[in-house]
Amino acid sequence: MKHRFLAVILFAAIPAIAVAQAPPPLTPGQITGTPVATADRVPVAIDTSMGRIVIALDRLHAPITTTNFLRYVDNHRFDGETFYRSMHTGGGGLIQAGVRSDSRKVYPPITHESTRKTGLSNVTGAVSMARLDPGSATSDFFIMVSDMTGLDAGAPGGDADGFAVFGQVVEGMDVVKKIFDSPTDPNKGEGVMKGQFLEPPIKIIKASRLK
């Protein structure tokens, strides 16, 4: 029951601008922009007002999701956005970020890459896509502060499709935890989301590939 509850509140986290009247999911051949690196892992630095987080994107196992994320990075669509949510549950939880300022910055949704197929898991430091239905993920992503394998595909009591993991924090988990422990507004949000919004949100200064 706990994992099912987690899935519901993750569904609820996607901004309405990102999913309203969404077109069909993109396939790898339809995604345009700067090609991803040839290496199996693509490092990306997310510079925030609290410090730098470096994530390694898993191009080998999650090519569609990695390509989508890099499209936002390479076109500077995360710059100036925020980490806006800190969800605490059972001594752990996650932080969430994404494009919320302007719907014109949001690209069409992508095909869902199930953890059942990728072999990846929602463990501490994992970077995953937030979504409503499978195939509706756009820009919102979250970073696990603790193991939350109940969000993997087919986990007992969880969601059958799970949430698509596509990377791992390799530097800056201390920054992730600082964001996680930042103040939230107890009156902001509705329903299960109430009290989970950071106040103030933590600014993403810049997201960029590392050479």
C-alpha positions as semicolon CSV with decimal commas, in nm:
position;residue;x (nm);y (nm);z (nm)
1;M;0,000;0,000;0,000
2;K;0,285;0,239;0,081
3;H;0,442;0,200;-0,264
4;R;0,108;0,247;-0,434
5;F;0,067;0,571;-0,242
6;L;0,412;0,684;-0,357
7;A;0,319;0,615;-0,717
8;V;0,004;0,824;-0,685
9;I;0,184;1,126;-0,546
10;L;0,450;1,105;-0,816
11;F;0,178;1,104;-1,079
12;A;0,030;1,413;-0,919
13;A;0,359;1,601;-0,932
14;I;0,368;1,671;-1,306
15;P;0,281;2,033;-1,390
16;A;-0,033;2,063;-1,600
17;I;0,154;2,254;-1,870
18;A;0,371;1,952;-1,938
19;V;0,100;1,701;-2,009
20;A;-0,207;1,887;-2,134
21;Q;-0,318;1,759;-2,476
22;A;0,006;1,566;-2,512
23;P;0,093;1,435;-2,859
24;P;0,200;1,071;-2,912
25;P;0,533;0,970;-2,752
26;L;0,849;1,028;-2,952
27;T;1,069;0,743;-3,068
28;P;1,451;0,778;-3,082
29;G;1,443;0,854;-3,454
30;Q;1,199;1,141;-3,402
31;I;1,402;1,320;-3,137
32;T;1,609;1,596;-3,294
33;G;1,888;1,818;-3,162
34;T;2,246;1,757;-3,057
35;P;2,334;1,385;-3,075
36;V;2,422;1,221;-2,745
37;A;2,782;1,132;-2,667
38;T;2,919;0,803;-2,797
39;A;3,020;0,693;-2,447
40;D;2,779;0,468;-2,259
41;R;2,759;0,725;-1,980
42;V;2,707;1,095;-2,041
43;P;2,799;1,325;-1,750
44;V;2,582;1,631;-1,690
45;A;2,641;1,902;-1,430
46;I;2,340;2,066;-1,270
47;D;2,458;2,386;-1,102
48;T;2,210;2,502;-0,839
49;S;2,199;2,787;-0,591
50;M;2,309;2,530;-0,330
51;G;2,594;2,379;-0,530
52;R;2,670;2,136;-0,810
53;I;2,514;1,796;-0,874
54;V;2,675;1,574;-1,138
55;I;2,471;1,293;-1,287
56;A;2,585;1,020;-1,525
57;L;2,318;0,946;-1,785
58;D;2,296;0,581;-1,889
59;R;2,279;0,602;-2,266
60;L;2,340;0,227;-2,305
61;H;2,038;0,110;-2,106
62;A;1,803;0,409;-2,134
63;P;1,877;0,571;-2,473
64;I;1,537;0,733;-2,529
65;T;1,519;0,898;-2,188
66;T;1,884;1,003;-2,202
67;T;1,839;1,163;-2,544
68;N;1,532;1,350;-2,422
69;F;1,710;1,482;-2,113
70;L;2,010;1,594;-2,317
71;R;1,779;1,780;-2,551
72;Y;1,666;1,994;-2,258
73;V;2,026;2,035;-2,140
74;D;2,175;2,126;-2,479
75;N;1,900;2,379;-2,549
76;H;1,932;2,535;-2,202
77;R;1,571;2,461;-2,111
78;F;1,656;2,372;-1,751
79;D;1,853;2,693;-1,697
80;G;1,661;2,921;-1,461
81;E;1,415;2,647;-1,359
82;T;1,401;2,499;-1,010
83;F;1,401;2,203;-0,780
84;Y;1,055;2,269;-0,642
85;R;0,958;1,961;-0,445
86;S;1,091;1,759;-0,153
87;M;0,896;1,445;-0,067
88;H;0,973;1,283;0,268
89;T;0,858;0,930;0,341
90;G;0,982;0,657;0,573
91;G;1,305;0,836;0,660
92;G;1,392;0,898;0,294
93;G;1,232;1,031;-0,018
94;L;1,320;1,233;-0,326
95;I;1,359;1,579;-0,474
96;Q;1,199;1,687;-0,800
97;A;1,274;1,945;-1,068
98;G;1,156;2,034;-1,415
99;V;1,032;2,304;-1,650
100;R;0,751;2,497;-1,483
101;S;0,802;2,854;-1,600
102;D;0,681;2,834;-1,959
103;S;0,492;2,558;-2,143
104;R;0,670;2,657;-2,465
105;K;0,992;2,516;-2,319
106;V;0,839;2,169;-2,281
107;Y;0,907;1,913;-2,554
108;P;0,658;1,638;-2,649
109;P;0,647;1,329;-2,424
110;I;0,870;1,030;-2,483
111;T;0,831;0,654;-2,496
112;H;0,845;0,496;-2,150
113;E;1,159;0,290;-2,079
114;S;1,056;0,042;-1,812
115;T;1,305;-0,063;-1,546
116;R;1,199;-0,417;-1,635
117;K;1,370;-0,370;-1,973
118;T;1,657;-0,140;-1,874
119;G;1,761;-0,335;-1,565
120;L;1,800;-0,008;-1,373
121;S;1,645;0,059;-1,033
122;N;1,514;0,347;-0,821
123;V;1,788;0,329;-0,560
124;T;1,968;0,606;-0,371
125;G;2,104;0,863;-0,617
126;A;1,904;0,732;-0,912
127;V;1,761;0,989;-1,153
128;S;1,416;0,903;-1,290
129;M;1,142;1,063;-1,497
130;A;0,820;1,180;-1,336
131;R;0,506;1,109;-1,536
132;L;0,133;1,056;-1,539
133;D;0,060;0,760;-1,767
134;P;0,343;0,561;-1,928
135;G;0,464;0,756;-2,229
136;S;0,371;1,097;-2,085
137;A;0,710;1,202;-1,937
138;T;0,846;1,534;-2,060
139;S;1,082;1,748;-1,850
140;D;1,016;1,666;-1,486
141;F;1,268;1,441;-1,315
142;F;1,344;1,334;-0,962
143;I;1,650;1,222;-0,767
144;M;1,621;0,951;-0,504
145;V;1,751;1,041;-0,158
146;S;1,698;0,682;-0,042
147;D;1,627;0,343;-0,196
148;M;1,271;0,343;-0,331
149;T;1,263;0,023;-0,533
150;G;0,886;0,012;-0,492
151;L;0,886;0,257;-0,784
152;D;1,043;0,000;-1,016
153;A;0,823;-0,173;-1,273
154;G;0,614;-0,449;-1,122
155;A;0,734;-0,397;-0,765
156;P;0,498;-0,553;-0,505
157;G;0,226;-0,304;-0,422
158;G;0,364;-0,056;-0,673
159;D;0,295;0,055;-1,026
160;A;0,303;-0,207;-1,301
161;D;0,503;0,014;-1,536
162;G;0,723;0,186;-1,278
163;F;0,925;0,503;-1,327
164;A;1,201;0,525;-1,584
165;V;1,549;0,541;-1,434
166;F;1,807;0,688;-1,671
167;G;2,100;0,805;-1,461
168;Q;2,280;0,818;-1,129
169;V;2,429;1,095;-0,916
170;V;2,808;1,058;-0,920
171;E;2,892;1,382;-0,740
172;G;2,700;1,616;-0,514
173;M;2,475;1,389;-0,308
174;D;2,548;1,632;-0,025
175;V;2,381;1,902;-0,236
176;V;2,088;1,669;-0,306
177;K;2,043;1,619;0,067
178;K;2,065;1,994;0,136
179;I;1,785;2,052;-0,114
180;F;1,590;1,764;0,039
181;D;1,623;1,920;0,386
182;S;1,530;2,271;0,271
183;P;1,216;2,438;0,408
184;T;0,878;2,356;0,258
185;D;0,557;2,554;0,276
186;P;0,307;2,360;0,490
187;N;0,017;2,536;0,319
188;K;0,129;2,507;-0,041
189;G;-0,011;2,233;-0,262
190;E;-0,327;2,029;-0,245
191;G;-0,417;1,677;-0,136
192;V;-0,120;1,445;-0,096
193;M;0,108;1,715;-0,240
194;K;0,034;1,959;0,041
195;G;0,345;2,055;0,232
196;Q;0,591;1,911;-0,023
197;F;0,671;2,230;-0,218
198;L;1,003;2,394;-0,137
199;E;0,979;2,753;-0,018
200;P;1,170;2,906;-0,172
201;P;1,237;2,668;-0,464
202;I;1,604;2,594;-0,531
203;K;1,719;2,758;-0,852
204;I;1,892;2,565;-1,130
205;I;2,148;2,813;-1,254
206;K;2,268;2,599;-1,542
207;A;2,261;2,238;-1,666
208;S;2,536;2,138;-1,907
209;R;2,730;1,840;-2,036
210;L;3,074;1,781;-1,889
211;K;3,355;1,721;-2,135
